[in-house]
Amino acid sequence: MNRSNVDFDLVSQPSVGTDGKDPCPGRRAIAWEEWVPEDRAASHLGTSIATLRRMRAQGKLPFTTVAGHVYYHPDDLAELLANGYGRTA
């Protein structure tokens, strides 16, 4: 596969999921490189991966999965921090 022919500029592309709906309603469209992997999100928030999984299961933290890996939109993590969740130091 010739990678030079692949368009990685996802920000300029319409944000539409496989079901034809916006996967990030109410949030800014971002490039896939900006999505935060689960381990980095836990570190950034000063919490455990288990806590993030619990928050996902409770519907408190939106997420997406790609090839079995969990990613979070940075705006959702920023909202958690703005609402007082996470590191206090």
PDB file of N, CA, C and O in Angstrom:
ATOM      1  N   MET A   1       0.842  -1.185   0.000  1.00  0.00           N
ATOM      2  CA  MET A   1       0.000   0.000   0.000  1.00  0.00           C
ATOM      3  C   MET A   1       0.879   1.237   0.000  1.00  0.00           C
ATOM      4  O   MET A   1       1.814   1.344   0.794  1.00  0.00           O
ATOM      5  N   ASN A   2       0.586   2.148  -0.869  1.00  0.00           N
ATOM      6  CA  ASN A   2       1.335   3.389  -0.942  1.00  0.00           C
ATOM      7  C   ASN A   2       0.710   4.400   0.006  1.00  0.00           C
ATOM      8  O   ASN A   2      -0.350   4.951  -0.292  1.00  0.00           O
ATOM      9  N   ARG A   3       1.347   4.650   1.137  1.00  0.00           N
ATOM     10  CA  ARG A   3       0.790   5.533   2.157  1.00  0.00           C
ATOM     11  C   ARG A   3       0.677   6.975   1.690  1.00  0.00           C
ATOM     12  O   ARG A   3      -0.102   7.737   2.262  1.00  0.00           O
ATOM     13  N   SER A   4       1.418   7.371   0.682  1.00  0.00           N
ATOM     14  CA  SER A   4       1.349   8.751   0.223  1.00  0.00           C
ATOM     15  C   SER A   4      -0.004   9.077  -0.400  1.00  0.00           C
ATOM     16  O   SER A   4      -0.353  10.249  -0.550  1.00  0.00           O
ATOM     17  N   ASN A   5      -0.766   8.052  -0.763  1.00  0.00           N
ATOM     18  CA  ASN A   5      -2.085   8.276  -1.347  1.00  0.00           C
ATOM     19  C   ASN A   5      -3.204   8.280  -0.311  1.00  0.00           C
ATOM     20  O   ASN A   5      -4.368   8.479  -0.657  1.00  0.00           O
ATOM     21  N   VAL A   6      -2.863   8.062   0.950  1.00  0.00           N
ATOM     22  CA  VAL A   6      -3.872   7.998   2.007  1.00  0.00           C
ATOM     23  C   VAL A   6      -4.096   9.395   2.563  1.00  0.00           C
ATOM     24  O   VAL A   6      -3.142  10.103   2.881  1.00  0.00           O
ATOM     25  N   ASP A   7      -5.371   9.792   2.681  1.00  0.00           N
ATOM     26  CA  ASP A   7      -5.712  11.116   3.213  1.00  0.00           C
ATOM     27  C   ASP A   7      -5.892  11.020   4.718  1.00  0.00           C
ATOM     28  O   ASP A   7      -6.873  10.452   5.197  1.00  0.00           O
ATOM     29  N   PHE A   8      -4.939  11.581   5.468  1.00  0.00           N
ATOM     30  CA  PHE A   8      -5.016  11.553   6.919  1.00  0.00           C
ATOM     31  C   PHE A   8      -5.571  12.840   7.500  1.00  0.00           C
ATOM     32  O   PHE A   8      -5.618  12.983   8.721  1.00  0.00           O
ATOM     33  N   ASP A   9      -5.992  13.780   6.666  1.00  0.00           N
ATOM     34  CA  ASP A   9      -6.504  15.051   7.163  1.00  0.00           C
ATOM     35  C   ASP A   9      -7.971  14.879   7.540  1.00  0.00           C
ATOM     36  O   ASP A   9      -8.866  15.305   6.810  1.00  0.00           O
ATOM     37  N   LEU A  10      -8.206  14.243   8.696  1.00  0.00           N
ATOM     38  CA  LEU A  10      -9.574  13.929   9.110  1.00  0.00           C
ATOM     39  C   LEU A  10     -10.345  15.143   9.594  1.00  0.00           C
ATOM     40  O   LEU A  10     -11.576  15.127   9.603  1.00  0.00           O
ATOM     41  N   VAL A  11      -9.650  16.191   9.995  1.00  0.00           N
ATOM     42  CA  VAL A  11     -10.343  17.369  10.501  1.00  0.00           C
ATOM     43  C   VAL A  11     -11.148  18.030   9.390  1.00  0.00           C
ATOM     44  O   VAL A  11     -12.240  18.543   9.638  1.00  0.00           O
ATOM     45  N   SER A  12     -10.622  18.022   8.167  1.00  0.00           N
ATOM     46  CA  SER A  12     -11.328  18.672   7.068  1.00  0.00           C
ATOM     47  C   SER A  12     -12.438  17.790   6.500  1.00  0.00           C
ATOM     48  O   SER A  12     -13.267  18.256   5.719  1.00  0.00           O
ATOM     49  N   GLN A  13     -12.452  16.527   6.889  1.00  0.00           N
ATOM     50  CA  GLN A  13     -13.478  15.605   6.415  1.00  0.00           C
ATOM     51  C   GLN A  13     -14.721  15.715   7.295  1.00  0.00           C
ATOM     52  O   GLN A  13     -14.608  16.011   8.484  1.00  0.00           O
ATOM     53  N   PRO A  14     -15.901  15.481   6.728  1.00  0.00           N
ATOM     54  CA  PRO A  14     -17.096  15.487   7.561  1.00  0.00           C
ATOM     55  C   PRO A  14     -17.008  14.410   8.636  1.00  0.00           C
ATOM     56  O   PRO A  14     -16.525  13.307   8.376  1.00  0.00           O
ATOM     57  N   SER A  15     -17.463  14.720   9.816  1.00  0.00           N
ATOM     58  CA  SER A  15     -17.400  13.781  10.928  1.00  0.00           C
ATOM     59  C   SER A  15     -18.663  12.938  10.931  1.00  0.00           C
ATOM     60  O   SER A  15     -19.681  13.336  11.497  1.00  0.00           O
ATOM     61  N   VAL A  16     -18.597  11.762  10.292  1.00  0.00           N
ATOM     62  CA  VAL A  16     -19.755  10.886  10.194  1.00  0.00           C
ATOM     63  C   VAL A  16     -19.320   9.469  10.523  1.00  0.00           C
ATOM     64  O   VAL A  16     -18.325   8.975   9.992  1.00  0.00           O
ATOM     65  N   GLY A  17     -20.069   8.820  11.399  1.00  0.00           N
ATOM     66  CA  GLY A  17     -19.769   7.445  11.775  1.00  0.00           C
ATOM     67  C   GLY A  17     -20.293   6.461  10.751  1.00  0.00           C
ATOM     68  O   GLY A  17     -20.869   6.859   9.739  1.00  0.00           O
ATOM     69  N   THR A  18     -20.100   5.191  11.006  1.00  0.00           N
ATOM     70  CA  THR A  18     -20.536   4.159  10.073  1.00  0.00           C
ATOM     71  C   THR A  18     -22.057   4.104   9.941  1.00  0.00           C
ATOM     72  O   THR A  18     -22.581   3.607   8.945  1.00  0.00           O
ATOM     73  N   ASP A  19     -22.760   4.618  10.950  1.00  0.00           N
ATOM     74  CA  ASP A  19     -24.221   4.629  10.879  1.00  0.00           C
ATOM     75  C   ASP A  19     -24.751   5.912  10.246  1.00  0.00           C
ATOM     76  O   ASP A  19     -25.962   6.126  10.200  1.00  0.00           O
ATOM     77  N   GLY A  20     -23.848   6.770   9.756  1.00  0.00           N
ATOM     78  CA  GLY A  20     -24.253   8.015   9.115  1.00  0.00           C
ATOM     79  C   GLY A  20     -24.485   9.153  10.073  1.00  0.00           C
ATOM     80  O   GLY A  20     -24.855  10.248   9.647  1.00  0.00           O
ATOM     81  N   LYS A  21     -24.277   8.926  11.371  1.00  0.00           N
ATOM     82  CA  LYS A  21     -24.484   9.966  12.374  1.00  0.00           C
ATOM     83  C   LYS A  21     -23.150  10.530  12.838  1.00  0.00           C
ATOM     84  O   LYS A  21     -22.111   9.879  12.721  1.00  0.00           O
ATOM     85  N   ASP A  22     -23.191  11.732  13.358  1.00  0.00           N
ATOM     86  CA  ASP A  22     -21.998  12.373  13.909  1.00  0.00           C
ATOM     87  C   ASP A  22     -21.586  11.623  15.164  1.00  0.00           C
ATOM     88  O   ASP A  22     -22.375  11.551  16.106  1.00  0.00           O
ATOM     89  N   PRO A  23     -20.358  11.051  15.217  1.00  0.00           N
ATOM     90  CA  PRO A  23     -19.947  10.300  16.399  1.00  0.00           C
ATOM     91  C   PRO A  23     -19.632  11.196  17.594  1.00  0.00           C
ATOM     92  O   PRO A  23     -19.478  10.702  18.712  1.00  0.00           O
ATOM     93  N   CYS A  24     -19.536  12.486  17.374  1.00  0.00           N
ATOM     94  CA  CYS A  24     -19.186  13.424  18.445  1.00  0.00           C
ATOM     95  C   CYS A  24     -20.168  14.585  18.474  1.00  0.00           C
ATOM     96  O   CYS A  24     -19.751  15.734  18.329  1.00  0.00           O
ATOM     97  N   PRO A  25     -21.447  14.325  18.655  1.00  0.00           N
ATOM     98  CA  PRO A  25     -22.401  15.434  18.626  1.00  0.00           C
ATOM     99  C   PRO A  25     -22.102  16.444  19.726  1.00  0.00           C
ATOM    100  O   PRO A  25     -21.890  16.075  20.881  1.00  0.00           O
ATOM    101  N   GLY A  26     -22.088  17.711  19.358  1.00  0.00           N
ATOM    102  CA  GLY A  26     -21.851  18.769  20.331  1.00  0.00           C
ATOM    103  C   GLY A  26     -20.388  19.014  20.633  1.00  0.00           C
ATOM    104  O   GLY A  26     -20.065  19.889  21.436  1.00  0.00           O
ATOM    105  N   ARG A  27     -19.505  18.270  20.018  1.00  0.00           N
ATOM    106  CA  ARG A  27     -18.068  18.442  20.250  1.00  0.00           C
ATOM    107  C   ARG A  27     -17.390  18.793  18.937  1.00  0.00           C
ATOM    108  O   ARG A  27     -17.883  18.465  17.858  1.00  0.00           O
ATOM    109  N   ARG A  28     -16.254  19.465  19.047  1.00  0.00           N
ATOM    110  CA  ARG A  28     -15.515  19.839  17.843  1.00  0.00           C
ATOM    111  C   ARG A  28     -14.939  18.588  17.176  1.00  0.00           C
ATOM    112  O   ARG A  28     -14.568  17.625  17.847  1.00  0.00           O
ATOM    113  N   ALA A  29     -14.872  18.621  15.866  1.00  0.00           N
ATOM    114  CA  ALA A  29     -14.250  17.515  15.128  1.00  0.00           C
ATOM    115  C   ALA A  29     -12.747  17.622  15.292  1.00  0.00           C
ATOM    116  O   ALA A  29     -12.179  18.711  15.213  1.00  0.00           O
ATOM    117  N   ILE A  30     -12.106  16.485  15.521  1.00  0.00           N
ATOM    118  CA  ILE A  30     -10.658  16.481  15.700  1.00  0.00           C
ATOM    119  C   ILE A  30     -10.038  15.372  14.871  1.00  0.00           C
ATOM    120  O   ILE A  30     -10.718  14.429  14.467  1.00  0.00           O
ATOM    121  N   ALA A  31      -8.749  15.490  14.622  1.00  0.00           N
ATOM    122  CA  ALA A  31      -8.026  14.441  13.916  1.00  0.00           C
ATOM    123  C   ALA A  31      -7.882  13.233  14.831  1.00  0.00           C
ATOM    124  O   ALA A  31      -7.878  13.372  16.054  1.00  0.00           O
ATOM    125  N   TRP A  32      -7.766  12.060  14.247  1.00  0.00           N
ATOM    126  CA  TRP A  32      -7.698  10.842  15.059  1.00  0.00           C
ATOM    127  C   TRP A  32      -6.505  10.847  15.991  1.00  0.00           C
ATOM    128  O   TRP A  32      -6.548  10.212  17.044  1.00  0.00           O
ATOM    129  N   GLU A  33      -5.423  11.558  15.625  1.00  0.00           N
ATOM    130  CA  GLU A  33      -4.236  11.603  16.471  1.00  0.00           C
ATOM    131  C   GLU A  33      -4.483  12.322  17.793  1.00  0.00           C
ATOM    132  O   GLU A  33      -3.728  12.139  18.748  1.00  0.00           O
ATOM    133  N   GLU A  34      -5.530  13.137  17.855  1.00  0.00           N
ATOM    134  CA  GLU A  34      -5.817  13.914  19.063  1.00  0.00           C
ATOM    135  C   GLU A  34      -6.630  13.138  20.095  1.00  0.00           C
ATOM    136  O   GLU A  34      -6.671  13.538  21.258  1.00  0.00           O
ATOM    137  N   TRP A  35      -7.277  12.040  19.704  1.00  0.00           N
ATOM    138  CA  TRP A  35      -8.026  11.240  20.658  1.00  0.00           C
ATOM    139  C   TRP A  35      -7.057  10.696  21.698  1.00  0.00           C
ATOM    140  O   TRP A  35      -5.938  10.315  21.356  1.00  0.00           O
ATOM    141  N   VAL A  36      -7.464  10.655  22.946  1.00  0.00           N
ATOM    142  CA  VAL A  36      -6.573  10.278  24.049  1.00  0.00           C
ATOM    143  C   VAL A  36      -6.758   8.808  24.402  1.00  0.00           C
ATOM    144  O   VAL A  36      -7.868   8.391  24.730  1.00  0.00           O
ATOM    145  N   PRO A  37      -5.671   8.003  24.341  1.00  0.00           N
ATOM    146  CA  PRO A  37      -5.784   6.603  24.719  1.00  0.00           C
ATOM    147  C   PRO A  37      -6.086   6.448  26.213  1.00  0.00           C
ATOM    148  O   PRO A  37      -5.808   7.340  27.014  1.00  0.00           O
ATOM    149  N   GLU A  38      -6.650   5.318  26.559  1.00  0.00           N
ATOM    150  CA  GLU A  38      -7.114   5.066  27.924  1.00  0.00           C
ATOM    151  C   GLU A  38      -6.028   5.259  28.980  1.00  0.00           C
ATOM    152  O   GLU A  38      -6.288   5.867  30.019  1.00  0.00           O
ATOM    153  N   ASP A  39      -4.821   4.756  28.737  1.00  0.00           N
ATOM    154  CA  ASP A  39      -3.771   4.873  29.747  1.00  0.00           C
ATOM    155  C   ASP A  39      -3.336   6.322  29.951  1.00  0.00           C
ATOM    156  O   ASP A  39      -3.069   6.735  31.080  1.00  0.00           O
ATOM    157  N   ARG A  40      -3.263   7.093  28.873  1.00  0.00           N
ATOM    158  CA  ARG A  40      -2.908   8.516  29.005  1.00  0.00           C
ATOM    159  C   ARG A  40      -4.016   9.304  29.689  1.00  0.00           C
ATOM    160  O   ARG A  40      -3.739  10.218  30.466  1.00  0.00           O
ATOM    161  N   ALA A  41      -5.270   8.956  29.405  1.00  0.00           N
ATOM    162  CA  ALA A  41      -6.395   9.640  30.047  1.00  0.00           C
ATOM    163  C   ALA A  41      -6.360   9.409  31.555  1.00  0.00           C
ATOM    164  O   ALA A  41      -6.559  10.341  32.334  1.00  0.00           O
ATOM    165  N   ALA A  42      -6.108   8.169  31.962  1.00  0.00           N
ATOM    166  CA  ALA A  42      -6.040   7.850  33.393  1.00  0.00           C
ATOM    167  C   ALA A  42      -4.913   8.628  34.056  1.00  0.00           C
ATOM    168  O   ALA A  42      -5.090   9.180  35.142  1.00  0.00           O
ATOM    169  N   SER A  43      -3.764   8.673  33.413  1.00  0.00           N
ATOM    170  CA  SER A  43      -2.619   9.407  33.957  1.00  0.00           C
ATOM    171  C   SER A  43      -2.919  10.896  34.054  1.00  0.00           C
ATOM    172  O   SER A  43      -2.608  11.533  35.060  1.00  0.00           O
ATOM    173  N   HIS A  44      -3.520  11.448  33.012  1.00  0.00           N
ATOM    174  CA  HIS A  44      -3.845  12.877  32.975  1.00  0.00           C
ATOM    175  C   HIS A  44      -4.832  13.261  34.081  1.00  0.00           C
ATOM    176  O   HIS A  44      -4.721  14.328  34.685  1.00  0.00           O
ATOM    177  N   LEU A  45      -5.791  12.379  34.332  1.00  0.00           N
ATOM    178  CA  LEU A  45      -6.795  12.657  35.363  1.00  0.00           C
ATOM    179  C   LEU A  45      -6.328  12.261  36.762  1.00  0.00           C
ATOM    180  O   LEU A  45      -6.966  12.613  37.754  1.00  0.00           O
ATOM    181  N   GLY A  46      -5.222  11.533  36.840  1.00  0.00           N
ATOM    182  CA  GLY A  46      -4.726  11.081  38.141  1.00  0.00           C
ATOM    183  C   GLY A  46      -5.606   9.998  38.734  1.00  0.00           C
ATOM    184  O   GLY A  46      -5.831   9.966  39.944  1.00  0.00           O
ATOM    185  N   THR A  47      -6.102   9.114  37.890  1.00  0.00           N
ATOM    186  CA  THR A  47      -6.992   8.045  38.329  1.00  0.00           C
ATOM    187  C   THR A  47      -6.548   6.723  37.708  1.00  0.00           C
ATOM    188  O   THR A  47      -5.574   6.687  36.955  1.00  0.00           O
ATOM    189  N   SER A  48      -7.236   5.668  38.011  1.00  0.00           N
ATOM    190  CA  SER A  48      -6.885   4.365  37.459  1.00  0.00           C
ATOM    191  C   SER A  48      -7.708   4.065  36.214  1.00  0.00           C
ATOM    192  O   SER A  48      -8.758   4.663  35.981  1.00  0.00           O
ATOM    193  N   ILE A  49      -7.213   3.134  35.428  1.00  0.00           N
ATOM    194  CA  ILE A  49      -7.959   2.684  34.256  1.00  0.00           C
ATOM    195  C   ILE A  49      -9.271   2.043  34.696  1.00  0.00           C
ATOM    196  O   ILE A  49     -10.285   2.175  34.011  1.00  0.00           O
ATOM    197  N   ALA A  50      -9.258   1.355  35.826  1.00  0.00           N
ATOM    198  CA  ALA A  50     -10.485   0.735  36.344  1.00  0.00           C
ATOM    199  C   ALA A  50     -11.556   1.795  36.628  1.00  0.00           C
ATOM    200  O   ALA A  50     -12.740   1.571  36.375  1.00  0.00           O
ATOM    201  N   THR A  51     -11.137   2.939  37.150  1.00  0.00           N
ATOM    202  CA  THR A  51     -12.097   4.021  37.415  1.00  0.00           C
ATOM    203  C   THR A  51     -12.676   4.556  36.115  1.00  0.00           C
ATOM    204  O   THR A  51     -13.875   4.823  36.038  1.00  0.00           O
ATOM    205  N   LEU A  52     -11.839   4.716  35.090  1.00  0.00           N
ATOM    206  CA  LEU A  52     -12.340   5.163  33.788  1.00  0.00           C
ATOM    207  C   LEU A  52     -13.341   4.162  33.226  1.00  0.00           C
ATOM    208  O   LEU A  52     -14.373   4.551  32.678  1.00  0.00           O
ATOM    209  N   ARG A  53     -13.042   2.894  33.359  1.00  0.00           N
ATOM    210  CA  ARG A  53     -13.964   1.856  32.870  1.00  0.00           C
ATOM    211  C   ARG A  53     -15.291   1.894  33.619  1.00  0.00           C
ATOM    212  O   ARG A  53     -16.353   1.701  33.027  1.00  0.00           O
ATOM    213  N   ARG A  54     -15.222   2.143  34.918  1.00  0.00           N
ATOM    214  CA  ARG A  54     -16.446   2.254  35.722  1.00  0.00           C
ATOM    215  C   ARG A  54     -17.274   3.465  35.264  1.00  0.00           C
ATOM    216  O   ARG A  54     -18.496   3.381  35.144  1.00  0.00           O
ATOM    217  N   MET A  55     -16.594   4.582  35.012  1.00  0.00           N
ATOM    218  CA  MET A  55     -17.290   5.786  34.550  1.00  0.00           C
ATOM    219  C   MET A  55     -17.929   5.563  33.178  1.00  0.00           C
ATOM    220  O   MET A  55     -19.025   6.058  32.912  1.00  0.00           O
ATOM    221  N   ARG A  56     -17.242   4.816  32.311  1.00  0.00           N
ATOM    222  CA  ARG A  56     -17.815   4.482  31.004  1.00  0.00           C
ATOM    223  C   ARG A  56     -19.061   3.632  31.179  1.00  0.00           C
ATOM    224  O   ARG A  56     -20.091   3.891  30.556  1.00  0.00           O
ATOM    225  N   ALA A  57     -18.965   2.616  32.030  1.00  0.00           N
ATOM    226  CA  ALA A  57     -20.094   1.700  32.252  1.00  0.00           C
ATOM    227  C   ALA A  57     -21.304   2.428  32.829  1.00  0.00           C
ATOM    228  O   ALA A  57     -22.447   2.060  32.560  1.00  0.00           O
ATOM    229  N   GLN A  58     -21.041   3.465  33.624  1.00  0.00           N
ATOM    230  CA  GLN A  58     -22.125   4.251  34.226  1.00  0.00           C
ATOM    231  C   GLN A  58     -22.643   5.330  33.284  1.00  0.00           C
ATOM    232  O   GLN A  58     -23.589   6.044  33.618  1.00  0.00           O
ATOM    233  N   GLY A  59     -22.029   5.454  32.108  1.00  0.00           N
ATOM    234  CA  GLY A  59     -22.453   6.458  31.134  1.00  0.00           C
ATOM    235  C   GLY A  59     -21.985   7.864  31.458  1.00  0.00           C
ATOM    236  O   GLY A  59     -22.515   8.831  30.912  1.00  0.00           O
ATOM    237  N   LYS A  60     -21.002   7.994  32.336  1.00  0.00           N
ATOM    238  CA  LYS A  60     -20.514   9.315  32.747  1.00  0.00           C
ATOM    239  C   LYS A  60     -19.399   9.849  31.854  1.00  0.00           C
ATOM    240  O   LYS A  60     -19.080  11.037  31.906  1.00  0.00           O
ATOM    241  N   LEU A  61     -18.805   8.982  31.036  1.00  0.00           N
ATOM    242  CA  LEU A  61     -17.674   9.385  30.217  1.00  0.00           C
ATOM    243  C   LEU A  61     -17.805   8.789  28.813  1.00  0.00           C
ATOM    244  O   LEU A  61     -17.655   7.581  28.627  1.00  0.00           O
ATOM    245  N   PRO A  62     -18.087   9.649  27.829  1.00  0.00           N
ATOM    246  CA  PRO A  62     -18.176   9.153  26.452  1.00  0.00           C
ATOM    247  C   PRO A  62     -16.821   8.635  25.977  1.00  0.00           C
ATOM    248  O   PRO A  62     -15.777   9.091  26.445  1.00  0.00           O
ATOM    249  N   PHE A  63     -16.842   7.688  25.054  1.00  0.00           N
ATOM    250  CA  PHE A  63     -15.610   7.098  24.544  1.00  0.00           C
ATOM    251  C   PHE A  63     -15.867   6.517  23.168  1.00  0.00           C
ATOM    252  O   PHE A  63     -17.009   6.438  22.715  1.00  0.00           O
ATOM    253  N   THR A  64     -14.806   6.116  22.520  1.00  0.00           N
ATOM    254  CA  THR A  64     -14.917   5.381  21.269  1.00  0.00           C
ATOM    255  C   THR A  64     -13.881   4.269  21.300  1.00  0.00           C
ATOM    256  O   THR A  64     -12.888   4.352  22.023  1.00  0.00           O
ATOM    257  N   THR A  65     -14.118   3.240  20.521  1.00  0.00           N
ATOM    258  CA  THR A  65     -13.138   2.162  20.419  1.00  0.00           C
ATOM    259  C   THR A  65     -12.699   2.032  18.969  1.00  0.00           C
ATOM    260  O   THR A  65     -13.497   2.161  18.040  1.00  0.00           O
ATOM    261  N   VAL A  66     -11.413   1.775  18.806  1.00  0.00           N
ATOM    262  CA  VAL A  66     -10.841   1.532  17.491  1.00  0.00           C
ATOM    263  C   VAL A  66      -9.943   0.312  17.627  1.00  0.00           C
ATOM    264  O   VAL A  66      -8.989   0.316  18.405  1.00  0.00           O
ATOM    265  N   ALA A  67     -10.245  -0.705  16.884  1.00  0.00           N
ATOM    266  CA  ALA A  67      -9.472  -1.951  16.903  1.00  0.00           C
ATOM    267  C   ALA A  67      -9.285  -2.478  18.325  1.00  0.00           C
ATOM    268  O   ALA A  67      -8.212  -2.968  18.676  1.00  0.00           O
ATOM    269  N   GLY A  68     -10.324  -2.374  19.132  1.00  0.00           N
ATOM    270  CA  GLY A  68     -10.284  -2.905  20.488  1.00  0.00           C
ATOM    271  C   GLY A  68      -9.636  -2.007  21.522  1.00  0.00           C
ATOM    272  O   GLY A  68      -9.558  -2.374  22.694  1.00  0.00           O
ATOM    273  N   HIS A  69      -9.166  -0.829  21.109  1.00  0.00           N
ATOM    274  CA  HIS A  69      -8.544   0.116  22.030  1.00  0.00           C
ATOM    275  C   HIS A  69      -9.522   1.252  22.325  1.00  0.00           C
ATOM    276  O   HIS A  69     -10.240   1.708  21.435  1.00  0.00           O
ATOM    277  N   VAL A  70      -9.545   1.703  23.573  1.00  0.00           N
ATOM    278  CA  VAL A  70     -10.477   2.748  24.009  1.00  0.00           C
ATOM    279  C   VAL A  70      -9.796   4.110  23.934  1.00  0.00           C
ATOM    280  O   VAL A  70      -8.650   4.277  24.350  1.00  0.00           O
ATOM    281  N   TYR A  71     -10.536   5.082  23.391  1.00  0.00           N
ATOM    282  CA  TYR A  71     -10.044   6.458  23.268  1.00  0.00           C
ATOM    283  C   TYR A  71     -11.109   7.423  23.774  1.00  0.00           C
ATOM    284  O   TYR A  71     -12.308   7.151  23.711  1.00  0.00           O
ATOM    285  N   TYR A  72     -10.626   8.571  24.283  1.00  0.00           N
ATOM    286  CA  TYR A  72     -11.521   9.608  24.804  1.00  0.00           C
ATOM    287  C   TYR A  72     -11.295  10.911  24.049  1.00  0.00           C
ATOM    288  O   TYR A  72     -10.174  11.236  23.660  1.00  0.00           O
ATOM    289  N   HIS A  73     -12.368  11.639  23.853  1.00  0.00           N
ATOM    290  CA  HIS A  73     -12.264  12.959  23.229  1.00  0.00           C
ATOM    291  C   HIS A  73     -11.665  13.906  24.262  1.00  0.00           C
ATOM    292  O   HIS A  73     -12.118  13.923  25.407  1.00  0.00           O
ATOM    293  N   PRO A  74     -10.661  14.695  23.889  1.00  0.00           N
ATOM    294  CA  PRO A  74     -10.025  15.582  24.863  1.00  0.00           C
ATOM    295  C   PRO A  74     -10.981  16.585  25.501  1.00  0.00           C
ATOM    296  O   PRO A  74     -10.773  16.991  26.644  1.00  0.00           O
ATOM    297  N   ASP A  75     -12.020  16.989  24.783  1.00  0.00           N
ATOM    298  CA  ASP A  75     -12.992  17.930  25.359  1.00  0.00           C
ATOM    299  C   ASP A  75     -13.748  17.296  26.531  1.00  0.00           C
ATOM    300  O   ASP A  75     -14.085  17.982  27.496  1.00  0.00           O
ATOM    301  N   ASP A  76     -14.013  15.990  26.448  1.00  0.00           N
ATOM    302  CA  ASP A  76     -14.706  15.307  27.543  1.00  0.00           C
ATOM    303  C   ASP A  76     -13.817  15.234  28.786  1.00  0.00           C
ATOM    304  O   ASP A  76     -14.299  15.385  29.909  1.00  0.00           O
ATOM    305  N   LEU A  77     -12.525  15.002  28.580  1.00  0.00           N
ATOM    306  CA  LEU A  77     -11.591  14.971  29.717  1.00  0.00           C
ATOM    307  C   LEU A  77     -11.450  16.364  30.323  1.00  0.00           C
ATOM    308  O   LEU A  77     -11.396  16.507  31.544  1.00  0.00           O
ATOM    309  N   ALA A  78     -11.390  17.388  29.477  1.00  0.00           N
ATOM    310  CA  ALA A  78     -11.297  18.764  29.964  1.00  0.00           C
ATOM    311  C   ALA A  78     -12.538  19.142  30.763  1.00  0.00           C
ATOM    312  O   ALA A  78     -12.449  19.858  31.760  1.00  0.00           O
ATOM    313  N   GLU A  79     -13.694  18.657  30.320  1.00  0.00           N
ATOM    314  CA  GLU A  79     -14.941  18.937  31.050  1.00  0.00           C
ATOM    315  C   GLU A  79     -14.921  18.285  32.434  1.00  0.00           C
ATOM    316  O   GLU A  79     -15.370  18.885  33.410  1.00  0.00           O
ATOM    317  N   LEU A  80     -14.404  17.064  32.516  1.00  0.00           N
ATOM    318  CA  LEU A  80     -14.281  16.407  33.821  1.00  0.00           C
ATOM    319  C   LEU A  80     -13.404  17.229  34.758  1.00  0.00           C
ATOM    320  O   LEU A  80     -13.757  17.445  35.917  1.00  0.00           O
ATOM    321  N   LEU A  81     -12.257  17.689  34.252  1.00  0.00           N
ATOM    322  CA  LEU A  81     -11.353  18.492  35.077  1.00  0.00           C
ATOM    323  C   LEU A  81     -11.996  19.812  35.477  1.00  0.00           C
ATOM    324  O   LEU A  81     -11.842  20.257  36.614  1.00  0.00           O
ATOM    325  N   ALA A  82     -12.716  20.443  34.554  1.00  0.00           N
ATOM    326  CA  ALA A  82     -13.382  21.721  34.842  1.00  0.00           C
ATOM    327  C   ALA A  82     -14.458  21.557  35.912  1.00  0.00           C
ATOM    328  O   ALA A  82     -14.753  22.490  36.659  1.00  0.00           O
ATOM    329  N   ASN A  83     -15.041  20.359  35.975  1.00  0.00           N
ATOM    330  CA  ASN A  83     -16.089  20.090  36.962  1.00  0.00           C
ATOM    331  C   ASN A  83     -15.528  19.564  38.278  1.00  0.00           C
ATOM    332  O   ASN A  83     -16.276  19.092  39.134  1.00  0.00           O
ATOM    333  N   GLY A  84     -14.192  19.649  38.435  1.00  0.00           N
ATOM    334  CA  GLY A  84     -13.588  19.303  39.713  1.00  0.00           C
ATOM    335  C   GLY A  84     -13.145  17.868  39.860  1.00  0.00           C
ATOM    336  O   GLY A  84     -12.733  17.466  40.948  1.00  0.00           O
ATOM    337  N   TYR A  85     -13.217  17.069  38.787  1.00  0.00           N
ATOM    338  CA  TYR A  85     -12.769  15.690  38.891  1.00  0.00           C
ATOM    339  C   TYR A  85     -11.293  15.626  38.561  1.00  0.00           C
ATOM    340  O   TYR A  85     -10.813  16.378  37.712  1.00  0.00           O
ATOM    341  N   GLY A  86     -10.569  14.739  39.219  1.00  0.00           N
ATOM    342  CA  GLY A  86      -9.174  14.512  38.872  1.00  0.00           C
ATOM    343  C   GLY A  86      -8.218  15.132  39.854  1.00  0.00           C
ATOM    344  O   GLY A  86      -8.560  15.369  41.012  1.00  0.00           O
ATOM    345  N   ARG A  87      -7.034  15.390  39.392  1.00  0.00           N
ATOM    346  CA  ARG A  87      -5.948  15.896  40.229  1.00  0.00           C
ATOM    347  C   ARG A  87      -6.309  17.207  40.898  1.00  0.00           C
ATOM    348  O   ARG A  87      -6.921  18.087  40.293  1.00  0.00           O
ATOM    349  N   THR A  88      -5.923  17.319  42.142  1.00  0.00           N
ATOM    350  CA  THR A  88      -6.150  18.574  42.871  1.00  0.00           C
ATOM    351  C   THR A  88      -4.842  19.312  43.114  1.00  0.00           C
ATOM    352  O   THR A  88      -4.851  20.469  43.536  1.00  0.00           O
ATOM    353  N   ALA A  89      -3.730  18.662  42.854  1.00  0.00           N
ATOM    354  CA  ALA A  89      -2.425  19.302  43.073  1.00  0.00           C
ATOM    355  C   ALA A  89      -1.938  19.996  41.832  1.00  0.00           C
ATOM    356  O   ALA A  89      -0.858  20.587  41.838  1.00  0.00           O
TER     357      ALA A  89
END
